[in-house]
Structures are given as C-alpha cells and as structure tokens.
Amino acid sequence: PSKITKIACIGAGYVGGPTMAVIAQQCPHIQVTVVDINEKRIADWNADDLSQLPVYEPGLPEVVAAARGRNLFFSTDVEGAIRDAQMIFMAVNTPTKTFGVGKGMAADLKFVELCARQIAKVATEDKIVVEKSTLPVRTAESIKTILESEGNGLTFRVLSNPEFLAEGTAIEDLYKSDRVLIGGDEDADGQTAIQALVDVYANWIPREKIITTRLWSSELSKLTANAFLAQRISSINAISALCEQTGADVDEVARAIGMDSRIGAKFLKSSVGFGGSCFQKDILNLVYLCHHFNLPQVADYWEQVVMLNDYQKHRFAKRIIDSLFNTVSGKKIAFLGWAFKKDTNDTRESAAIYVADELLHDRAEIHVYDPQVKAEQIYADLEYLQKHRRTNSHSCSEQEPITVDEIRSLVHVHNDAYTAMDNAHAIALLTEWDEFKHYDWAAVYQAMKKPAFVFDGRNILDRKQLTELGFNLHSIGKG
Ligand code: NAI
C-alpha cells in the first residue's frame, strides 16, 4: 500500500511517544496507535492530567492534547494494532547487553526480535516495517529473515528510519528536523515502501530535507551521528582537564575554536560528562561492530570517547573528595539535578549516578533535588549500577557494591532545593536546569557549612557573584 492511513508503533517510550504524537498531529488523515507491553506507561499516556505523561518534554502535552482521541491512540493491544496497520514502527529499547556474548558492548536486540516475531505471527496482509530504534548495521536483514520465515508467505518491506531527536527539545526537533533519513531496498518494492514513508513526513517536512539511502547506510548513519556528537563532548572535556592544570579557561577556548566555521560553535560545552541512554550505548555498539569486522584500530579510536567520558565523571567526583580535605564521609553533599540533561525526566546513564556512586563509596550523605525526577527513580538508578557496572569504567569497579540499605540510608531526595542545600558541606551541580541560575545564592551561602564549596559540573553559575558571596567555587576547565 502506498497511501498509508493506519500506523502502529511498538514502544511508547521517549522516542515512540513524542514521534508518533507529532506524526498524528501533523497528519490528521492517518490513524496512529502507539502500543506497549508496559501497562502503567500506557495508562500514563492516557491520563487526563497531561502533567502526568510518562515523558517530560516541553511542548509535548499540547501536541498530545491536540491529537489524542482524534487520530492518536495509546493502547496495550499490541496484536490488534499490528493487524490493523499498513506501516509498523519499532521503537523499542535496544540497551547494551548485560550478559553473554558481547556483554557490556553489543546492543541487546531481544526486544526487536520479539517485535518482528509478533508482527509475523499476527499479520494477515503485507506490511511495511520501520526500524525506528537505533540498531547495528545489517539488523534489517535479520528482521527480514524472521518476518519471512514466520510470516505465512506475506511480503514485508523493512525500512530504516533512525530518530535524531534530542531529549529536552524533542518536539522542536520533530517539527523542524535538520533531516529525516529513510533507508530501504534498492529494488522497485523497496522504493515504493520508501515513498510511502516519504509521503508521511512530507506532510510537514520540506522534501529536500528527507534523505533516502540504502538500508545499511541509514543504519550506520545513526551510530555515526551519535559517535561524532559524543566525540565533540569528549574532545572538549579532554581539553578541560588541561585547562585546569594550565590556567586556561575551557569556555574561552571553546568560543575561540567554535568561530572557525569548519569546527562550529554547537555542542562544545564542557561538563561533568555526557549521559543519556544513547551516546555510550551506541558507541559501544559501534566498537563491537568494528571488532566483529576485524577493525581493532577503528574500535579503539571510538572506545576512547567513552573512556574519556568515564574519566571526566571520575575526575569530578575526585575533585569533590580532594577539595573536602580528602574525605566526604558523613558530610552532607547537595546534588542539584539528577536528569542527564535539562528539560527531561530521563536519568539513564546520567553523570549524577556515577558521581553519587563514587561519593557513596566514601560514605557521603547525598541530598538530591531535581525538578522532574522522582525519588524512586534515583534509588533505582543507584541500585541498577551496583548490579550492572561496566568493568572497564574508571569508577569504583574494584570496590564492593553498595547495598540497597546503604543507598536508602545515605541518599535523601528533596522536593525543595533549599532544604537539600541547608547545612550542606558542598553543592554539586549535575544538571543544567535553568532554575539553578536564579536561586538566592546569598541565602544558600548563609545556610551552608563553611568553607562553602560549590562544584559546578555544567559551568552555568555566575562565577563572579558566587565568589564574591564567599563560595569556594570549582568549575569545569577553569584553572
Ligand atoms: P524506552 O525504553 O523509553 O521505550 C521503549 C519502550 O518499548 C518501553 O516502554 C518498552 O516497554 C517497550 N517495549 C519493549 N519491547 C516491547 C514489545 N515486545 N512490545 C511492546 N512494547 C515493547 O526507549 P527509548 O528511549 O524510546 O528508545 C527506543 C529506541 O530509540 C532505542 O533503540 C534508542 O536507541 C533509540 N533512540 C532513542 C533516543 C532518545 O533520545 N531516547 C533518540 C534516538 C533514538
């Protein structure tokens, strides 16, 4: 079918939810059903109170309000949605494997494979299957094999349509994508399938921004884009370490080099280290692929981006401990921010988790405030790390894991930033939420233990103001 009227999306997470909401809003003639096996998530997507949506993204509640119940539906009926749709997106999670072959490196494709099997099982007519999840190169081949072996003689066309949105600006990114990438087979049927998906996006994306390629190029472009983006962060963070030793200022260096149009000014902000569910996972996946294809030099080159990032998080934690006279045991450390970046409630791979972990190994008392992250998520993140620590990371891999009881007794979560900072020995700023810039820092200073340390892991605080107030302020990459 070239004119699509019914779309299903498997996976109602950070990608499936926002992308499908925007497709539905922009294409009133297409019925979009987003399904998930997680009943709580679907219930939250259907909540009357739009502030309870499972994904926090600026602008998302308005988009959902416009389309939900009209041509946008959230459901747990996976099979029904598959059966009805002409085009099925797979937006399920593809985490790093935590066991077996490729442990700690390769993408775990079990959710993708399950989706393919389920599509093959329930389909009663030909379907276009769209990979929206980020996948290793040549996954489309495996998906096609599964669909064709299980699919009762039906024809399945597999497209790769990786998602380039960034959390925190997802809606804006989806409205005005720099580009939409669609990969497909080069034969006539493949081209027809590509055209069907082009026609969906052409409802709001200018045609010249929709790029079509071969399948393998499309799959590899997503991994490459994330590797390049993460590489910029690790490159500037590497320079930040040198700045701290030499008295140079990393923000000044970034500004100076960023004005070179070949380098560009964006994505050059030094920080405590990148987080998020994608950068590390996708680079490790790329590294794994390079080893698989016997390219160890290429693998090592990209792996270094992740190792530098581990080093940056470790350096930040170590600087806190060193500055606080070589121990944080029993000291109150306030954490401003837990999400991996501002304007999202997503905490996956957040630098805050790793910094907290190192301080907890030194028995610090951590008091967290984040405007969007719930207490249970914070405890779950720390507990998860104890079980699934990457062995080659810089942090406390040699040390004993911290027990659940210790985490519960040492970590306190606050609904108010000022109570989190009251009487603290130090403040560690981990997420660049705008509100942190506008606090009453004079009052914070009065309420803290002296010397009052602030470790600004995002370089967003006013250095002059805080220093004049009497804070002992440590920023990233400022000697
Ligand atoms: P997520 O974990 O937020 O959402 C995935 C959802 O899929 C979960 O709700 C899960 O319950 C559901 N699911 C898993 N197996 C299922 C099945 N068999 N049937 C029905 N539902 C199932 O993950 P997220 O962040 O949305 O990522 C999805 C994919 O998109 C990943 O491959 C990721 O690499 C990629 N991606 C993520 C971006 C991001 O910013 N989060 C950006 C670009 C790509």
Residues whose N, C-alpha, C, O or C-beta is under 5 A from the ligand:
A	BS01	NAI	I10 G11 A12 G13 Y14 V15 G16 V35 D36 I37 N38 A91 V92 N93 T94 F111 L114 C115 K132 S133 T134 E163 F164 L165 E167
